[in-house]
Amino acid sequence: MLLLLIVSGVAQAQSFVLDNKDNQSHIGDLTGGDRLNIATTSFTDPNTKQVREWLFMSSTKGVFELGTLETFTYIFEKKNNTFIKRTTDNLRFLTFGSATFMNLDNDGYPDFANTGVDKFNASRTYVYRYKKDSLKLSQELDGVIKSAIAVIPHSNGDGLIFSGLMHEENIYKTKIVKNDPQNPGDLVEVFDGSGGVSGGAHVIDLMNTGKLIPNVHGTKNGNSFNHKFELQSDGTYIVSDVGLPTLEDGVSVYYDINRDGYLDWIAAGIVTTFSNNPRLILVYLNDGNGNFSQHQIIPCGDSMRIKLIDTDADGYKESLITMGKNWNGYRYDLVPFKIVDGKFQKWEHNPFDSESTITDFGRGFNNGKIIVTDMNSDGKDDVILLGRTTDSSASWGNYKAQLYLNTTTSLSVTDNFLSKETKIYPNPTSGNITIEVPAGSEIENITVYDVGGRLITTALNTKHLDMSAFTNGFYLLKFQTTDGTIGNKKFMKH
């Protein structure tokens, strides 16, 4: 299935191909499940200098009432273009929540946090530290269910903000924990306030000032909120409204849609700010002063998931994959969009429009998930769908992980060999980085983008880059050599 799209004067054939051979329900050891807690990370191993990619999943299968309930919690590592279960980690089960990788001690290896409910219906947050190629439990904190979580980057070690429901007490909470300067690697609570469920969490620089501001939204007792948390000089936080619509059972992402250098807002869910509580995808533009104006409204469904993808490896995420239930007359549906003239347009005859697609992503909050990763190491975003289907006679359906490979071609397609053979170090970095290309190649120009798609800096005729003045976080580095080939690499600044 091919779709011809013109982007910056370059003709491109865009398509994703279902790669699950013989209708298998797994990708290596990776399968679907219910109430999925998911997190992904990639990092350059300081010892081997090789890029590694991990995927965390905590999930359930089966039915408690029927005595068939199973629970599982694993880290999967991507090897040879598939996911292999790691057996060295001793992880405790938590689900119905959220998870994230982080960097507690700036050693270049990933640490981890997972919040949710355990087998005994107790809400917990477990924090793990990397030790000898294994994740070991480091701390146990208060936890929340139906939650959202985000990393607060810091040069002394990352912190967290998470919001949700403390299950036992039936209290809605937002908590901020930061690295303890007296005991680096340990997290201490610095904020304990009101929160909500089924929302989103972000740590963003809305006005390009270099100041990261935590932001959470969700629902509390039927009332929705969208708040930012501004740190004061005395260490306290001022909580205020972001000035955006409030959502119930919603998700959101900040991204520079119109490429003006400022983070815009994309959200999907039940919009409680509007009359009759419609189910909508909202797009709001940022004027650069933190003020947002309505740009686009698209009908959607319940229990929404959204994911931006870069289909053509140009550093700009021009497509939006969305999924939800009770959408357009279907119980569950998956709808892709692409950006055309600055607005999202439904991707007609899209490659996901197939009977083989997962059509039922589970029931309720935190079930179906979308993962974006370069599965076959060709420099382009591929898509994995995880969940539970009802495409069989089984009373509770089948659990599936389905892979769609990005087959986009372009006149300026990334040189895959160059990307794979190029090294960037140190990664993570606190300042300078070096880009080492294969012998016989010379770098002509470099461009760096943040995760919001904003152009951060450029450089000419050099393999060295100073990132010390930029905000901590993840970046995409694109480079072009003197012979015209193009490559890209991801790296982290801490």
N, C-alpha and C positions, 0 to 999 in steps of 0.2 A: 504494500500500500504506500503510495507516494503522494506527497503534497508539495507543490512548487511554491516557494516563498522567496520574496526578494528582500534581502537585508543588506543595507549599505551598498547597494549596487552589485551584490554577489548572489548569483543564482544557487539555490540550495534545495536538495531533495530531502525532505524530513520524514522520518519514519521510525517507529519502534516495532520490533519483531518479538512476539512471544517466543521465549527460548526454552520453555519447559518441554523437554523431550518426552514423548510417550505419556504426556499429561501427568507427569510426576508431580507430587505435592511437596517437594522439598528442593532446596538448593544446597547440595552437599549435606551437612547436618542440620541446616536451618529449615524449620517448618513454621506454620502459622500457629495461632492459638487465640484464646479469649483474654480480655482485660490486659492487653500487652503494655508492659513498661519497656520502652525501647530507647537506646542511646547509641550513637556511633562516634568514632574518633579515628583520626589518622595521625601518625607521628613518625619522625625519623629516629630510629634507635640510635642513641649516642654511641653504643659500642660497635654495632655492625654497619652503621650509616645507611641501613636499608629502611625504606618506607614500609610501615606496618599499618594495617587497618583492622580495628576491632568493632564488633557489634555486640551490644548487651541486649539480652531479652529475658524478661521474667513474665511468665504466662501461666494460664491454666488450660486444661483440656478435660472434657467430660462434664458430668452433672453430679453435684453433691447429693441431691435427693435420690439419685439412682445408684449411689455408691461407686461411681466411675470417675470421680474427680481426681485429676492428676495435677501436680504443680511442678514447674521446672524453672531454674534460673541459671543461665550460663553466659559466658563471654564466648563469642565465635570470632575466629581470626580468618581473614581472607587470605587464602593461599591457592596459587595456581587457578585463579579465576573462579573459586568457589569458597564457601564458608565451612570451616572446620571447628568443631567444638573443642574448646580448651578444657583440659582436665586438671590443670594446676591450681585453679582458683577455688576458694572455699567460700561461696557466696550464700547468703541467707535469702530465703524467699520473701519477696514483697511484691504485691501487684496492686492494680486499681489506683495507680499513682503516676509518678514520673521519675526520670533518671537522667543523669548527665555525667560525662567525663569532665575532669578538671585537672588542675595542676597545683597540688598543695605545697610542694617544696621546691619547685623550679629545677627539678633534676632531669627534665627532658622526657620523663616517662609519665604515662597517664595514671592519675588517681581517679576515684569514682565515688558517686553518691547516688543513693536510691531511696526514695520515700514512697510510702504506701501502707498497705495493710498486710499483716502476716497471716499464717494459717489459723491463728487464734483470734482473728478480728481485732488485733491491736495495731494501732497506727504507729509506725516507726520510721526513722531515717537512719540508714546505715552508711557510714563513710569508710571507704577502703583506700589503703595506700599501697603503692607498687613496691614490692620487695622481691628481688631475685626472680624476675619474670613471673611473678604471681601477685594477685591482689589479696591483701590481708585486711581483715576487719580492724579498723582503727578507732572508731567512735560510734556510739549509739546516741541519737538525739530524738527529740520529739518529732513525730511524723504527721503527715496529712494525706488524706485520700482524695480522689478526683482532683488531682493537684496539677500545678504548673511549677516548673523549676528553671532557674537560669543561673549561670556562672557570673560572678562579679570579679573580673580580672584585677590582679594587683601584683606589683613587682615582688612583694614579700610572700606571695602565695595567694591563690584564689579564695574567694568566699562564695556564698550562695544566697539567693533569695527564693523562697518557695511559699506558695499560698494554696490553701485547701481546707478540708474539714478534719479536725482532730476527732477520730471516730468514737472513742470511748466517751469523751466529754461532750460530744455534739457541739463543738465550738469551732467557728470559722476563724482561721488564723493566717496572717502573713508574718513570716519570720525572716530576718536577715542575720546570717552568721558570717563572721570574718576570721581570717587567720589570726591566731593569738601571737603577738609579737614576743611574748615571753616563752612560748612553746610553739615554735614554727611547725606547721603541719597539723596542729590541732585547731578546731573551729570553736569560736565562742559566740554566744548570742549577743547581738547589739541592738536588735529591734524585735519587739513582740507586739503586734497590733492586729486589727481586724482584717479578715481575709474573705475568700470565697472559693467556689468550686467551678469546675468545668471551664476554666479560663486559659489565659496565656501569661507568660512571664518573659520579660526582655530586660537587657541592660544595654542602653543605647545612648548615642550622642546625637541628639535631635537637631542641634544647631551648629554642628561642626566647630565646637569650642574646645574639644578635647576632653570635655567633662562627661563621664558616663553616668546616666541616671537610670536606676531600676524602675520598671513599670510592670504592673500586674493588672489583670482584669478578670472578672468572674461574677458569680452570683451568690448572694447571701440572703437566705430566707425569702426568695422570690424577687429580691431587689438586686440590680446589677450595678457594678462600679468599674471605673477605669482610672487607676491612680498612679501617680509618680511619687518617688521617695527621694527627696533632695537632702543630701548630707550637709549638716551645718558644721561650723568650726569647732563647736563643743562636742562633736561626736553624735549628736542627736539627729533625727530625721524629721523634716517637715513633709507631711502627706498632703497632696493636693490633686485636684482633678486634671486629667490630661487635656480635656476639651474635645474628646472624641465620643462617638456613640457608645452606649453600653450594650453588652451582649450577654445572653444566657446560652449555655452549652455552646460556647464559641471558641474559635482559635484565631490567631492573628500573626502577621509577620510584617516587619518593617523592611522596605526595599526602595531603592531609588528608581522608580518606574520611568520617569521622564528624563532621567540622566542629567538633572540640573545640579547635582551635588548634595541634595538633601534627602533624608529618609522619608519616604511616603509610607502609608499604612494600608495594608490589605487585611480584611477580617471577614469571617464567615460564621453565621450562627443565627440565633433568634435575637433580633434587634429590639430590645425593650425600650429604647429611646423613642422609637416610632410607634404610632398608633396601631393597634391590632397585632403587635409583636410579629412582624413578618420575618420569614426566613430569607436572609439576603447575604450575598457577597458584597462588601462595601470596599470602595477604593477612595482614599482621601489623600490629597496632595499637600505637602509641607512647603510653606512659603519661605523657609529658611530662618524664621523667628520662632519656630515651634507652634505656629498656627496652621490649622488644617482646614481645607475646603473640600467639599464633596466633589468627586470627579466621575464616579461611575457606581451604578447599582445593578446587581445581577441577581435574579431569583435563585434560591438554592433549597437545601433541605435541613434536616436535623443531624446532630452528631457529626458535624463537618470535620474533614481533614483537608488541609491545603499544603502544597509543596511547590516551590518555584524550582525550575530546572533550566540549565543551560544546554540547549539541544545541539548547538553548533560549535561549542568549545571556543567561543570568542570572549569569554569572561563576563557576558551579560546574560542574565536569566530571563529569557523572553517567553517562556511558557509556564503555565500554571496548571498543575494537576490537582483536581478537587474530587472528593468523594463524600457521600452522605446518604441518609435514608429519607424515604418519603419525598423524593425529588422527581418532579415531572411525571407523577403517576406511578413511578417504580418504587418498590420497597427500598431498594438500595441501588445506587447508581454511581458511576465514575465519569466525570466530565472534564476533559482537558480544554484549556484556552491558550491562545497565543496573543502577544501584544502586537497590535496593528495600529499605526498612527497614534501611539500613546495610550491606547485603550485595549482592554482584554476582549477578544472576540472568540466565540465558541469555535473550537477546532472541529469542523465538520468532517465526517468520514475519517475520524481519527483512528490510529492503529489500535486503540484500546476498545473500540466499538466492535466487540466480538462475543460470541456465545462462550468462548473459552475464558473470558475475563471473570475474575471474582465478582459475583453479583450480590453477594450478601456478606457484609463485613462484620457480622456479629451484632449483638444487641447491647445498647446502652453505651456508657462512656468508656473510652480507652480500649476499644477492641481493635478494629481494623487500623492498619498503619501503612504509610507510604515511606519508603526509604529511597534516597537518591545516592548512587555511588557509581564509580567507574568500574563496572564489573569485569570487563574484558581488557582493561589496561590500554584502551585506545585514545585516552584523553577526553572522552565525552561522557556526559551524564547518562547513566542507565537508570531504570526504575524497577524497584521490587515492591510488590503488593503482598501484604501479610494479613491473614485473617481466617475466618471460618466461612465456608460456603454452604449453601443449601442446594447444591446442584446434583444431589443424589437422593436416594430413597432413605438414607440414614436420618433418623429423627432429629439429630443435632448437627447434621451436615459433616463436611470434611474440613480439616485444617490444612491450609495451603500457603506456600510461599511461591509466588509466580514472578518470573524475571522477564522484563521487556528490555531487549538490547536496542540501543540507539544506533540506527544505521544511517544517520544523516551524513550526506556528502556535501562538499563545498569546494569551490575553486581555491579557497584559502584555508583548507582544512589543516588542523594541527599535524605536524610531522610526528607521528607516534613514536618512531624509533628515537628521535631526538629527545622527546619528553621523557622516555623511560631511561635513557642513558645519561641524562643530565642529573647532577647532584646539587643540592642547595644546603649549605651548612653555615653555622650551626642552626638546627631546627628542632626545638624552639630557639629563638634568639632574643637577647635583651637589647641588641643594638645592631651591629654590623652583620651582614650576611654576604656569602660568596656564592656565585652561580658558576658551576664548573660544567662546561659543555664538552662533548667528545673532541678528541684531537682532530684538527683540521677545520673546526668551526670557530667563529668569532662572534661575540654578541654585538649587535648593532644598536638595538634599543630595548629598553625595559619599561613596562608599565605595571603598576601595582594597584589592585582594587581591594576594597574591604568586602565583608560578607554581604553588605547592603548594595553592592554593585557600584559604589562610588569610586571614581578615580582618585587615588591617594597621592601618587608621585610618579615621576618618569625619570629616566636616565639614558644617556647616549654613550656608546662605545666604552663600556665598563662592565666588569663582572662583579663589582662590589657595590653594595647599597647600604646606606646608614638609615636604620629604622628607629633609632633611639628616641626621636622626637614624636613618634606616633603612638596612638593609644594601643594598649594591650588587646590582643584578640587574634582572630584568624584572617589571613590575607591570601589573595590569589595573585601570583606573579606571572606575567606573560612576557616572553622575550622573543626577539626575532634576530636571526643571525645574518651575516653579510651575504649568504647565498639565498636568502629569502625564506628559509624554513622558519616555522613558528612552533613554540612549545609553551607549556604552562606548568606551574608547580604551586602547590599550596604550602603555606608555612604559618607558624604561630609566633607572635611577638608577646613576650611576657615581661 
